[in-house]
Amino acid sequence: MNLGYFLGPAGSGKSHATAALYEWMNQSEYDVISINLDPAVLRLPYSPSIDVRNFVSYEEIVDKFELGPNGGIITAMDHVALNFDEVIDEINEFNPEYAIVDLPGQMETFAFRGSGPLIISELSKTGQIGGLFLLDPVLCNTASSFISTMLFGVSIGYRLKTAFNFLISKGDTVSEDRSWRIQEWTENEEFLMEDLRQESFLLNANLSTKMARILLDELGVNDFPIFSSETNENIDLAFAELQRIWGSEDIL
């Protein structure tokens, strides 16, 4: 089985990306299921094949332990990890060729706590697994914010110990100028460095340029597909990126 999931800051469009890719694969007659691993989500833009809310009640946990929103999510995810064998059993019952996994919206409560790496580790035992990190163009409005968002992605990937690639999300809303600039940042190191140097309130230009060069050199950053969950723009490229991570010979 091949499992794919979307990473990214809150509001970057992970659930809508999950819905779009799952629906596209389903219509393309791939043997695919969708898995929701967010116990606190109120509404989803798709009907998950497996829903962790059937096993863990976020509301009951918040009431029982008198927790706030973040504390409730953290505790709920701990309960998900403790009962994850039930999710694995359901996955095995479906026995699909592909699974698209929807992670909690607040990545910090997942990736940087013990439950997240444990859950990803258990999922990886069922097959090949990889992620797509969504670069929200709203958050990448300057060169330094682009670098910090990429660093956030690298940090999450490091914690979860799985391979991932970058995508630019919300392609239907990003302006042509913003799209061009982000693409230039990924392809032209000097263009990125020049934009970093021109930022008036950059605290440490030297540190920023060093971090940028490490990212560009070590990650082999190049052209990022611009993906839209609303129009399905480049949805085939999103699938192809996952196939490369899985090591599939059948790449689109």
C-alpha positions in Angstrom: 0.0 0.0 0.0 1.1 3.6 -0.7 0.1 6.3 1.8 0.3 10.0 1.1 -0.4 12.9 3.4 -0.4 16.7 3.3 1.7 18.8 5.6 1.6 22.6 6.2 0.8 25.4 8.5 -2.8 25.8 9.8 -5.0 27.1 7.0 -2.7 26.1 4.2 -5.4 23.8 2.7 -4.5 20.3 3.9 -8.1 19.0 4.2 -9.2 20.4 0.9 -6.1 19.0 -0.8 -6.9 15.6 0.7 -10.4 15.9 -0.6 -9.3 16.9 -4.1 -6.6 14.3 -4.5 -8.8 11.5 -3.1 -11.7 12.4 -5.4 -9.5 12.7 -8.4 -7.9 9.3 -7.7 -11.3 7.8 -7.1 -12.6 9.1 -10.4 -9.5 7.9 -12.1 -10.4 4.4 -10.8 -7.5 4.0 -8.4 -8.1 1.7 -5.5 -7.9 4.5 -2.8 -9.3 5.3 0.6 -9.3 8.5 2.7 -8.4 8.6 6.3 -9.2 11.5 8.7 -6.8 11.6 11.7 -8.0 14.9 13.2 -10.3 14.2 16.2 -11.2 17.8 16.6 -12.3 18.8 13.1 -15.9 19.9 13.0 -16.5 19.7 9.2 -14.7 18.0 6.4 -14.9 18.7 2.6 -15.1 14.9 2.0 -16.6 11.8 3.6 -13.6 9.8 5.0 -13.4 6.1 4.5 -11.9 5.8 8.0 -12.6 8.5 10.6 -10.6 8.7 13.8 -13.6 10.6 15.4 -15.3 7.2 15.5 -12.7 6.1 18.0 -11.8 9.2 20.0 -14.2 12.0 21.1 -12.5 15.4 21.3 -15.5 16.9 23.1 -15.6 14.3 25.8 -11.8 14.6 26.4 -12.1 18.4 26.7 -15.0 18.1 29.2 -13.5 15.3 31.2 -10.1 16.9 31.7 -11.2 20.6 31.5 -8.8 21.4 28.8 -8.5 24.4 26.4 -8.4 23.9 22.6 -4.7 23.1 22.2 -4.6 20.9 25.3 -7.7 19.1 24.1 -6.1 18.4 20.7 -2.8 17.2 22.3 -4.6 14.9 24.7 -7.0 13.6 22.0 -4.0 12.8 19.7 -2.4 10.9 22.6 -5.6 8.9 22.8 -5.5 8.3 19.0 -2.0 7.0 19.3 -3.0 4.7 22.2 -5.9 3.3 20.1 -4.2 3.4 16.7 -4.5 -0.4 16.4 -8.2 0.1 15.6 -7.3 2.4 12.7 -4.8 -0.1 11.4 -7.4 -2.9 11.6 -9.8 -0.8 9.5 -7.0 0.0 7.0 -6.3 -3.8 6.7 -10.0 -4.5 6.2 -10.1 -2.1 3.2 -6.7 -3.4 2.0 -6.4 -0.6 -0.6 -3.6 0.1 -3.0 -3.5 3.8 -2.0 -4.5 5.8 1.1 -4.7 9.6 1.4 -4.3 10.7 5.1 -5.7 13.9 6.5 -3.6 15.1 9.4 -4.6 17.5 12.2 -4.9 21.1 11.2 -2.6 22.4 14.0 0.7 20.6 12.9 2.5 21.7 16.1 0.2 19.6 18.2 0.9 16.6 16.0 4.5 16.7 14.7 6.2 18.1 17.8 4.5 15.8 20.3 5.1 12.1 20.8 1.9 11.0 19.2 2.6 12.3 15.7 5.9 10.4 15.0 4.4 7.3 16.6 1.3 7.4 14.4 3.4 8.0 11.2 5.7 5.2 12.3 2.7 2.8 12.6 1.3 3.9 9.3 4.7 3.3 7.6 4.5 -0.3 8.7 1.5 -0.8 6.4 3.3 0.4 3.2 5.3 3.2 1.5 4.5 6.6 3.0 5.4 10.1 2.0 4.1 13.7 2.4 3.5 16.8 0.4 4.2 20.1 2.3 1.9 22.9 1.2 3.6 26.3 0.8 0.7 28.8 1.4 1.4 31.7 -0.9 -0.2 34.1 1.6 2.5 33.2 4.1 5.3 33.3 1.5 4.8 37.0 0.7 8.5 37.9 1.3 11.7 36.0 0.8 12.3 35.6 4.5 8.8 34.3 5.1 9.3 31.9 2.3 12.5 30.6 3.9 10.9 30.4 7.4 8.0 28.4 5.9 10.4 26.0 4.2 12.3 25.6 7.5 9.0 24.7 9.2 8.5 22.1 6.6 12.0 20.6 7.0 11.5 20.6 10.8 8.2 18.7 10.5 9.7 16.2 8.0 12.7 15.7 10.3 10.3 14.9 13.3 8.1 12.6 11.3 11.0 10.8 9.6 9.4 10.5 6.2 10.2 11.9 2.8 8.3 14.8 1.5 8.2 17.3 -1.4 6.9 20.9 -1.5 3.9 22.2 -3.4 2.5 25.7 -3.6 -1.1 25.6 -2.5 -4.1 27.7 -3.4 -3.1 28.1 -7.1 -6.5 29.5 -7.9 -6.0 32.5 -5.6 -2.3 33.3 -6.1 -1.5 36.2 -8.4 0.7 35.6 -11.4 3.3 37.9 -10.0 3.4 36.1 -6.7 3.6 32.8 -8.4 6.4 33.9 -10.6 8.4 35.3 -7.7 8.1 32.1 -5.6 9.1 30.0 -8.6 12.2 32.3 -9.1 13.1 31.9 -5.4 13.2 28.1 -5.9 15.1 28.2 -9.2 17.4 31.2 -8.9 19.6 31.4 -5.8 20.9 34.8 -6.5 17.3 36.2 -7.1 16.3 34.9 -3.6 19.5 36.3 -2.0 18.9 39.7 -3.6 15.3 39.8 -2.3 16.6 38.8 1.2 19.1 41.6 1.2 16.5 44.2 0.2 14.2 43.4 3.2 14.2 46.5 5.4 13.5 44.8 8.7 15.4 41.6 8.2 17.1 40.9 11.6 20.0 39.0 10.4 20.6 39.1 6.7 23.8 36.9 7.0 22.0 34.2 8.9 19.0 34.3 6.5 21.2 33.9 3.4 23.1 31.0 5.0 19.8 29.2 5.8 18.6 29.9 2.3 21.7 28.4 0.7 21.5 25.3 2.9 17.9 24.7 1.9 18.6 25.2 -1.8 21.8 23.2 -1.8 20.9 20.3 0.5 17.2 19.8 -0.5 17.9 20.2 -4.2 15.0 22.7 -4.4 13.7 23.3 -7.9 10.4 24.1 -9.6 7.5 23.6 -7.2 4.1 22.7 -8.8 1.4 25.2 -8.1 -1.6 23.1 -6.8 -5.2 24.1 -6.5 -7.8 22.0 -4.6 -10.6 24.2 -6.1 -9.8 23.8 -9.8 -7.6 20.7 -9.7 -4.8 22.6 -11.3 -1.7 20.3 -11.4 -3.4 17.6 -9.3 -1.8 15.0 -11.5 1.6 16.6 -10.6 0.8 16.3 -6.9 0.1 12.6 -7.5 3.3 12.3 -9.5 5.3 13.9 -6.6 3.9 11.2 -4.2 4.8 8.5 -6.7 8.4 9.7 -6.8 8.5 9.4 -3.0 7.0 6.0 -3.0 9.5 4.9 -5.6 6.9 3.9 -8.1 7.9 3.0 -11.6 4.5 4.2 -12.9 5.1 7.9 -12.7 2.7 10.2 -14.6 
